[in-house]
């Protein structure tokens, strides 16, 4: 039987932003509800070694970190529901969301922490080696490739920035692009072409990622975009840098999005264009995309929601009248 859930703070998404928002909201006695979404725990659940999250001297595992965050959110009073939101109505307060389960969620405030998804090539071998030599975040994983050779796939700003960043760690960086020119800004291209550690392979796509499953990547098989001829390049890691897609489909037409589909927030805050609706984490951050920055904006969203409720919100229960 379908159920109606009412709360002062409704949180969509359960990655670092959602969990942190839940922790702060619960500690403020706001009795938040956090709805998991399609990927409980967010992108960290498909990350193995995490070495840059503050507070841990040793390497930790991404799934374990998210288990701990969720356990903490639950411990301090968050109600966590495993559901997937299929529609939202932001036209009036309290806000109403419909779950795939048939349940209805009503919140005086709404914190959107639905995150973003890295775009992948779609190769079976790519999926097999995620966390074992295939990554979509050089800032997250570049440290593990000190003195090693890596391949970066892409031709836009993200790919060039990732390649340049990786030169801080890797001994050699090979940028593979399917065309004969890059889409990145000219100044980034100049830095790329001038760097002695970077080599560019034009007019090629990744056909397969090679290695021992469960152990690591050893090479990539490249295919010429025109001739179809293949060649293997030895490498210790592959970084897919063809962009990210923010999970904002639900909010099109209701909240302003930028040209890349990210939610627009007021500078220095998590406030969206709709009073009482806040956005935190990768759904509104296309620059940093780190677990720690997502957690920070989750904290901000909860504090802003608490302040909003104190001054503006009506009890969610009134929505039933």
BELNOR-V871033 format. One line per field, one symbol per residue. ss: DSSP state (A for helix, B for strand, O for the rest). burial: 1 if it has 9 or more other C-alpha atoms within 8 Angstrom, else 0. A space follows every 10 residues. Layout:
ss = ???
burial = ???
This chain:
ss = OOOBBBBBBB BBOOOAAAAA AAAAAAAOOO OOBBBOOOOO OAAAAAOOBB OOOOOOOOOB BAAAAAAAAA AAAAAOOOBB BOOOBBBBBO OOOOBBBBBO OOOBBBBBBB BBOOOBBBOO OOOAAAAAOB OOOBBOOAAA AAAAAOOOBB BBBOOOAAAA AAAAAAOOOO OBBBBBOOOO OOOOOAAAAA AAAAOOOBBB BOOBBBBBBB BBOOOBBBBB BBBBOOOOOB BBBBOOBBBB OOOBBBOOAA AOOOOOBOOO OOBOOOOOOO BOOOOOBBBO AAAOOOOOOO AAAAAAAAAA AAAAAAAAAA AOOOOAAAAA O
burial = 0000011111 1111111111 1111111001 1111111001 1111111111 1000000001 1110111011 0111011111 0011110101 0011111111 0011111111 1111111110 0000110011 1111101101 1100110111 1111111111 1111111011 1111111110 0101000110 1110000110 1111111111 1000011111 1111100000 0000111111 1100111100 0100111000 1111110001 1110011111 1111100010 1111111111 1111110110 0011110000 0
